[in-house]
């Protein structure tokens, strides 16, 4: 599983109450251009082309919950499954989490899969988020 990388602005946005990860819609967008920790909103990133089973803006995570235990907050979600249909999806190397509820689409974090991935028609790619330990924790 790829490691979670946090965008710097996420911490400040969360402290300012921009996010409610228990209720907001969190989506995953695919890109083949490396995100940087200083990126703050979705418009600063280059998304792969929509089509063949990939929709512009990516797909929503499901089962989003934010749980606090003993002062540690854990965000848990199930990542989407992308299925190429009628052609290929990609290439992409990065899966980016962002808050789709806010009109500015603030960034949360990204996963680097190490090399570019191309899905041929009929192939699937699951963004494997950790549903036990959480996508990320904050203390």
GULOPA-275178 format. One line per field, with one value per atom (N, C-alpha, C): residue in one letter; atom name; residue number from 1; x, y, z. Coordinates in Angstrom, 2 decimals. Layout:
N
code = c(A:...) .
site = c(CA:...) .
pos = c(NUM:...) .
u = c(X:...) .
v = c(Y:...) .
w = c(Z:...) .
# end
This chain:
139
code = c(X:X:X:X:X:X:X:X:X:X:X:X:X:X:X:X:X:X:X:X:X:X:X:X:X:X:X:X:X:X:X:X:X:X:X:X:X:X:X:X:X:X:X:X:X:X:X:X:X:X:X:X:X:X:X:X:X:X:X:X:X:X:X:X:X:X:X:X:X:X:X:X:X:X:X:X:X:X:X:X:X:X:X:X:X:X:X:X:X:X:X:X:X:X:X:X:X:X:X:X:X:X:X:X:X:X:X:X:X:X:X:X:X:X:X:X:X:X:X:X:X:X:X:X:X:X:X:X:X:X:X:X:X:X:X:X:X:X:X:X:X:X:X:X:X:X:X:X:X:X:X:X:X:X:X:X:X:X:X:X:X:X:X:X:X:X:X:X:X:X:X:X:X:X:X:X:X:X:X:X:X:X:X:X:X:X:X:X:X:X:X:X:X:X:X:X:X:X:X:X:X:X:X:X:X:X:X:X:X:X:X:X:X:X:X:X:X:X:X:X:X:X:X:X:X:X:X:X:X:X:X:X:X:X:X:X:X:X:X:X:X:X:X:X:X:X:X:X:X:X:X:X:X:X:X:X:X:X:X:X:X:X:X:X:X:X:X:X:X:X:X:X:X:X:X:X:X:X:X:X:X:X:X:X:X:X:X:X:X:X:X:X:X:X:X:X:X:X:X:X:X:X:X:X:X:X:X:X:X:X:X:X:X:X:X:X:X:X:X:X:X:X:X:X:X:X:X:X:X:X:X:X:X:X:X:X:X:X:X:X:X:X:X:X:X:X:X:X:X:X:X:X:X:X:X:X:X:X:X:X:X:X:X:X:X:X:X:X:X:X:X:X:X:X:X:X:X:X:X:X:X:X:X:X:X:X:X:X:X:X:X:X:X:X:X:X:X:X:X:X:X:X:X:X:X:X:X:X:X:X:X:X:X:X:X:X:X) .
site = c(N:CA:C:N:CA:C:N:CA:C:N:CA:C:N:CA:C:N:CA:C:N:CA:C:N:CA:C:N:CA:C:N:CA:C:N:CA:C:N:CA:C:N:CA:C:N:CA:C:N:CA:C:N:CA:C:N:CA:C:N:CA:C:N:CA:C:N:CA:C:N:CA:C:N:CA:C:N:CA:C:N:CA:C:N:CA:C:N:CA:C:N:CA:C:N:CA:C:N:CA:C:N:CA:C:N:CA:C:N:CA:C:N:CA:C:N:CA:C:N:CA:C:N:CA:C:N:CA:C:N:CA:C:N:CA:C:N:CA:C:N:CA:C:N:CA:C:N:CA:C:N:CA:C:N:CA:C:N:CA:C:N:CA:C:N:CA:C:N:CA:C:N:CA:C:N:CA:C:N:CA:C:N:CA:C:N:CA:C:N:CA:C:N:CA:C:N:CA:C:N:CA:C:N:CA:C:N:CA:C:N:CA:C:N:CA:C:N:CA:C:N:CA:C:N:CA:C:N:CA:C:N:CA:C:N:CA:C:N:CA:C:N:CA:C:N:CA:C:N:CA:C:N:CA:C:N:CA:C:N:CA:C:N:CA:C:N:CA:C:N:CA:C:N:CA:C:N:CA:C:N:CA:C:N:CA:C:N:CA:C:N:CA:C:N:CA:C:N:CA:C:N:CA:C:N:CA:C:N:CA:C:N:CA:C:N:CA:C:N:CA:C:N:CA:C:N:CA:C:N:CA:C:N:CA:C:N:CA:C:N:CA:C:N:CA:C:N:CA:C:N:CA:C:N:CA:C:N:CA:C:N:CA:C:N:CA:C:N:CA:C:N:CA:C:N:CA:C:N:CA:C:N:CA:C:N:CA:C:N:CA:C:N:CA:C:N:CA:C:N:CA:C:N:CA:C:N:CA:C:N:CA:C:N:CA:C:N:CA:C:N:CA:C:N:CA:C:N:CA:C:N:CA:C:N:CA:C:N:CA:C:N:CA:C:N:CA:C:N:CA:C:N:CA:C:N:CA:C:N:CA:C:N:CA:C:N:CA:C:N:CA:C:N:CA:C:N:CA:C:N:CA:C:N:CA:C) .
pos = c(1:1:1:2:2:2:3:3:3:4:4:4:5:5:5:6:6:6:7:7:7:8:8:8:9:9:9:10:10:10:11:11:11:12:12:12:13:13:13:14:14:14:15:15:15:16:16:16:17:17:17:18:18:18:19:19:19:20:20:20:21:21:21:22:22:22:23:23:23:24:24:24:25:25:25:26:26:26:27:27:27:28:28:28:29:29:29:30:30:30:31:31:31:32:32:32:33:33:33:34:34:34:35:35:35:36:36:36:37:37:37:38:38:38:39:39:39:40:40:40:41:41:41:42:42:42:43:43:43:44:44:44:45:45:45:46:46:46:47:47:47:48:48:48:49:49:49:50:50:50:51:51:51:52:52:52:53:53:53:54:54:54:55:55:55:56:56:56:57:57:57:58:58:58:59:59:59:60:60:60:61:61:61:62:62:62:63:63:63:64:64:64:65:65:65:66:66:66:67:67:67:68:68:68:69:69:69:70:70:70:71:71:71:72:72:72:73:73:73:74:74:74:75:75:75:76:76:76:77:77:77:78:78:78:79:79:79:80:80:80:81:81:81:82:82:82:83:83:83:84:84:84:85:85:85:86:86:86:87:87:87:88:88:88:89:89:89:90:90:90:91:91:91:92:92:92:93:93:93:94:94:94:95:95:95:96:96:96:97:97:97:98:98:98:99:99:99:100:100:100:101:101:101:102:102:102:103:103:103:104:104:104:105:105:105:106:106:106:107:107:107:108:108:108:109:109:109:110:110:110:111:111:111:112:112:112:113:113:113:114:114:114:115:115:115:116:116:116:117:117:117:118:118:118:119:119:119:120:120:120:121:121:121:122:122:122:123:123:123:124:124:124:125:125:125:126:126:126:127:127:127:128:128:128:129:129:129:130:130:130:131:131:131:132:132:132:133:133:133:134:134:134:135:135:135:136:136:136:137:137:137:138:138:138:139:139:139) .
u = c(0.85:0.00:0.89:0.50:1.25:1.05:2.07:2.01:1.24:0.55:-0.20:0.75:0.61:1.38:0.39:0.60:-0.33:0.05:-0.95:-0.73:-0.61:0.35:0.58:-0.67:-1.42:-2.60:-3.70:-3.69:-4.74:-4.82:-3.69:-3.67:-4.30:-3.91:-4.49:-5.97:-6.35:-7.76:-8.60:-8.06:-8.78:-8.91:-7.83:-7.87:-8.85:-9.02:-9.95:-11.39:-11.62:-12.98:-13.49:-12.60:-13.02:-13.54:-13.01:-13.38:-14.29:-15.20:-15.89:-15.82:-14.74:-14.48:-15.49:-16.27:-17.31:-18.51:-18.70:-19.88:-19.56:-18.41:-18.07:-17.85:-18.04:-17.76:-16.28:-15.58:-14.16:-14.04:-13.32:-13.15:-11.68:-11.45:-10.10:-9.99:-9.01:-8.72:-7.38:-7.25:-6.02:-5.22:-3.90:-2.99:-1.69:-1.02:0.29:1.39:0.99:1.92:2.08:3.31:3.57:2.98:2.13:1.66:2.82:2.70:3.68:3.00:3.72:3.14:2.56:3.02:2.53:1.27:0.83:-0.45:-1.56:-2.60:-3.67:-5.06:-5.31:-6.64:-6.52:-7.60:-7.61:-7.19:-7.57:-7.26:-5.76:-4.94:-3.48:-2.86:-3.67:-3.16:-3.65:-2.93:-3.29:-3.92:-5.20:-5.95:-5.77:-5.86:-5.85:-7.14:-7.15:-8.34:-9.49:-10.69:-11.90:-12.24:-12.91:-13.35:-12.98:-13.66:-13.39:-13.54:-14.47:-14.73:-14.18:-13.45:-12.94:-13.68:-14.31:-15.05:-14.19:-14.38:-13.67:-13.95:-12.91:-13.04:-12.86:-12.77:-12.55:-13.82:-13.66:-14.79:-14.76:-15.94:-16.09:-15.62:-15.07:-14.80:-16.15:-16.24:-17.47:-17.15:-18.17:-18.01:-17.13:-17.06:-16.20:-16.62:-15.68:-15.93:-14.67:-14.89:-13.80:-14.06:-13.16:-13.37:-12.23:-12.56:-11.55:-11.55:-10.36:-10.18:-8.94:-9.10:-7.98:-7.14:-7.79:-7.08:-6.45:-6.69:-6.17:-7.35:-7.33:-8.38:-7.95:-8.88:-8.59:-9.64:-9.20:-10.10:-10.10:-11.29:-11.45:-12.38:-12.03:-12.87:-12.47:-13.38:-13.11:-12.87:-11.76:-11.41:-12.22:-12.35:-13.12:-12.38:-13.14:-12.60:-12.80:-11.73:-11.80:-11.71:-12.66:-12.70:-12.67:-11.67:-11.57:-12.60:-13.32:-14.37:-14.38:-14.23:-14.25:-12.95:-11.93:-10.62:-9.83:-8.70:-7.82:-8.05:-7.62:-7.57:-6.10:-5.66:-4.29:-3.45:-2.15:-1.47:-1.66:-1.55:-1.57:-0.62:-0.10:0.80:0.32:-0.48:-0.87:-2.40:-2.84:-4.25:-4.36:-5.15:-5.24:-6.59:-6.57:-7.80:-8.08:-9.35:-9.74:-11.17:-11.51:-12.85:-13.72:-14.67:-15.54:-16.72:-16.93:-18.06:-17.81:-16.60:-16.23:-16.06:-16.53:-16.45:-15.01:-14.08:-12.68:-11.95:-12.57:-11.98:-10.58:-10.51:-9.21:-8.64:-7.33:-6.63:-6.38:-6.37:-6.12:-4.75:-4.56:-3.31:-3.28:-2.17:-2.04:-1.23:-1.39:-0.66:0.16:1.43:2.34:2.52:2.12:2.21:3.55:4.50:5.87:6.18:5.21:5.38:4.01:4.01:2.74:1.98:0.66:-0.24:-1.17:-1.37:-2.31:-3.31:-4.59:-5.62:-6.16:-6.08:-6.66:-8.12:-8.90:-10.33:-10.58:-11.44:-11.78:-10.95:-9.85:-9.01:-9.52:-9.26:-9.69:-8.50:-8.68:-7.70:-8.46:-8.13:-8.76:-7.81:-8.30:-7.51:-7.66:-6.67:-6.72:-6.45:-7.51:-7.37:-7.47:-6.71:-6.68:-7.95:-8.85:-10.13:-10.05:-8.89:-8.72:-7.97:-6.77:-5.93:-6.23:-7.01:-7.37:-6.48:-7.00:-6.22:-5.08:-5.41:-4.41:-4.94:-4.03:-4.40:-3.74:-4.36:-3.81:-3.89:-2.82:-2.81:-2.76) .
v = c(-1.18:0.00:1.24:2.21:3.46:4.27:5.02:5.83:7.12:7.58:8.83:10.01:11.02:12.26:13.40:14.19:15.26:16.57:17.29:18.65:19.57:20.51:21.41:22.20:22.69:23.53:22.76:21.44:20.64:20.89:20.96:21.16:22.49:23.55:24.86:24.90:24.34:24.32:23.55:22.48:21.69:22.47:23.13:23.93:25.09:25.61:26.72:26.25:24.96:24.42:24.28:24.28:24.13:22.72:21.74:20.35:19.81:18.95:18.07:16.71:16.00:14.76:13.66:13.82:12.84:13.00:14.21:14.44:14.95:15.54:16.08:14.95:15.25:14.30:14.37:13.26:13.18:12.37:12.95:12.29:12.01:11.10:10.77:11.13:11.94:12.36:11.76:11.35:10.75:11.75:11.71:12.58:11.82:12.24:11.67:12.70:13.86:14.93:14.99:14.98:14.92:16.12:15.86:16.94:17.40:18.60:19.10:19.40:19.28:19.52:20.92:21.87:23.24:23.49:22.52:22.68:22.77:23.57:23.77:23.43:23.63:23.38:22.55:21.87:20.95:21.62:22.87:23.58:23.73:23.52:23.62:22.34:21.30:20.01:19.71:18.84:18.45:17.06:17.01:15.75:15.01:13.68:12.91:13.21:12.90:13.15:12.26:12.84:12.08:11.19:10.09:9.19:7.76:6.85:5.41:4.88:5.45:4.99:5.90:6.93:7.91:9.22:9.73:10.99:12.13:13.30:14.50:14.72:14.99:15.17:13.89:12.77:11.49:10.90:10.09:9.37:9.51:9.40:9.58:8.36:8.62:7.57:7.22:6.07:5.68:5.36:5.41:5.05:6.00:7.27:8.25:8.42:8.24:8.52:9.15:9.95:10.57:10.26:9.50:9.00:9.46:9.97:10.40:9.43:8.96:8.07:8.53:8.87:9.27:10.39:11.34:12.49:12.25:11.10:10.80:10.67:11.50:11.49:10.56:9.72:8.77:8.94:9.17:9.26:7.93:7.35:6.05:6.21:5.62:5.63:4.46:4.10:3.08:3.80:3.50:4.16:3.65:4.47:4.07:3.04:2.39:1.47:2.11:2.26:2.80:1.63:1.57:0.49:1.09:0.71:1.18:0.45:1.22:0.66:1.38:0.64:1.24:1.91:1.75:2.35:2.37:3.04:3.02:4.23:4.08:5.17:5.37:6.62:6.91:7.36:7.41:6.93:7.87:7.28:8.04:7.38:8.16:7.67:8.05:9.11:9.68:9.67:9.32:9.40:10.50:11.53:12.71:12.76:12.89:13.06:14.54:14.91:16.30:16.37:17.53:17.74:18.30:17.50:17.91:18.73:18.84:19.62:21.11:21.54:22.95:23.33:24.50:24.93:25.12:25.35:25.51:24.18:23.10:21.75:21.71:22.00:21.96:20.54:20.48:19.20:18.64:17.33:16.63:15.95:15.07:14.33:13.53:12.84:12.03:10.78:9.82:8.56:8.47:8.09:7.93:6.43:5.92:4.49:4.08:5.02:4.67:4.70:4.41:4.48:4.65:5.09:5.33:4.03:4.13:2.99:3.31:2.33:2.46:1.32:1.67:0.64:0.44:-0.79:-1.12:-1.49:-1.43:-1.71:-3.03:-2.97:-4.15:-4.27:-3.53:-3.58:-2.61:-2.95:-2.09:-1.70:-0.59:-0.11:0.34:-0.23:0.14:1.02:2.19:3.06:2.45:1.69:0.91:1.72:2.30:3.06:2.11:2.38:1.52:1.74:0.76:0.89:0.44:-0.05:-0.46:0.60:0.93:1.92:3.35:3.51:4.82:5.28:6.21:6.81:7.60:8.33:9.06:9.26:9.54:9.87:11.20:11.89:13.14:13.12:13.55:13.60:15.02) .
w = c(0.00:0.00:0.00:-0.81:-0.88:0.40:0.78:1.99:1.76:2.80:2.77:2.93:2.08:2.16:2.37:3.39:3.74:3.06:2.55:2.05:3.26:3.23:4.36:4.74:3.77:4.04:4.75:4.66:5.28:6.79:7.45:8.91:9.29:8.60:8.90:8.55:7.41:7.02:8.03:8.54:9.54:10.84:11.26:12.49:12.37:11.15:10.92:10.70:10.80:10.70:9.28:8.29:6.91:6.62:7.33:7.10:8.21:7.83:8.76:8.11:8.35:7.63:7.95:9.00:9.32:8.39:7.81:6.98:5.58:5.36:4.04:3.04:1.76:0.69:0.36:0.55:0.22:-1.07:-2.03:-3.33:-3.59:-4.55:-5.00:-6.48:-6.80:-8.17:-8.57:-9.83:-10.31:-11.14:-10.97:-11.73:-12.00:-13.06:-13.36:-13.12:-12.59:-12.26:-10.74:-10.27:-8.84:-8.10:-7.09:-6.23:-5.34:-4.81:-3.86:-2.54:-1.47:-0.14:-0.02:-0.83:-0.74:-1.56:-2.37:-3.07:-2.05:-2.34:-1.36:-1.88:-3.19:-3.74:-5.02:-5.36:-6.50:-7.81:-8.00:-9.25:-9.49:-8.47:-8.62:-9.18:-9.36:-9.83:-11.25:-11.95:-13.30:-13.26:-13.51:-13.49:-14.81:-14.77:-16.00:-16.77:-18.04:-18.87:-18.46:-18.46:-18.17:-19.37:-19.09:-20.14:-19.84:-20.52:-20.42:-19.00:-18.25:-16.89:-15.81:-16.20:-15.23:-15.44:-14.38:-14.44:-13.95:-14.57:-14.12:-12.64:-11.88:-10.44:-9.65:-10.35:-9.67:-9.11:-8.08:-7.48:-5.96:-5.37:-3.93:-3.15:-1.99:-1.01:-0.37:0.22:0.91:2.36:3.18:4.59:5.37:4.94:5.62:7.08:7.98:9.39:9.98:10.99:11.72:13.19:13.78:15.14:16.04:17.22:18.18:19.36:19.70:20.85:21.61:22.87:23.74:23.13:22.47:21.91:20.56:19.94:18.61:17.66:16.63:15.61:14.48:14.02:12.94:11.85:10.61:9.47:8.74:8.62:7.97:6.78:5.66:4.47:3.58:2.70:1.69:0.37:-0.26:-1.51:-2.68:-3.71:-4.89:-5.74:-6.60:-7.60:-8.96:-9.71:-11.06:-12.04:-12.98:-13.97:-15.36:-16.16:-17.53:-18.38:-19.19:-20.03:-21.37:-22.46:-23.80:-24.18:-23.40:-23.64:-22.35:-22.36:-21.20:-20.30:-19.06:-18.08:-17.73:-17.80:-17.40:-18.56:-18.30:-17.09:-15.91:-14.71:-13.47:-12.49:-11.59:-10.55:-9.15:-9.07:-7.79:-7.63:-6.45:-6.07:-5.01:-5.29:-4.44:-3.74:-2.40:-1.63:-1.46:-1.67:-1.47:-0.96:-0.39:0.15:-0.97:-1.44:-2.56:-2.09:-0.78:-0.26:-0.39:-0.10:-0.20:-1.67:-2.04:-3.44:-3.93:-3.02:-3.43:-3.56:-3.13:-3.18:-2.54:-1.23:-0.55:-0.51:-0.61:-0.67:0.73:0.81:2.08:2.02:1.07:0.95:-0.33:-0.56:-1.76:-1.48:-2.41:-2.39:-3.67:-3.53:-4.67:-4.88:-6.05:-6.32:-6.93:-7.01:-7.37:-8.85:-9.69:-11.15:-11.78:-13.01:-13.69:-13.94:-13.85:-14.02:-15.18:-16.05:-17.16:-17.03:-17.01:-16.97:-18.38:-18.87:-20.16:-19.96:-21.01:-20.91:-20.17:-19.17:-18.36:-17.08:-16.99:-15.79:-14.74:-13.47:-12.36:-11.50:-10.80:-9.83:-8.61:-7.46:-6.20:-5.41:-5.01:-4.13:-2.74:-2.33:-1.10:0.15:0.70:1.94:3.12:4.17:5.36:6.18:6.13:6.83:8.30:8.71:10.11:10.90:10.43:11.13:10.71:9.65:9.16:8.03:7.25:6.16:6.77:7.88:8.64:10.05:10.96:12.32:12.69:13.64:14.15:15.66:16.29:17.76:18.25) .
# end
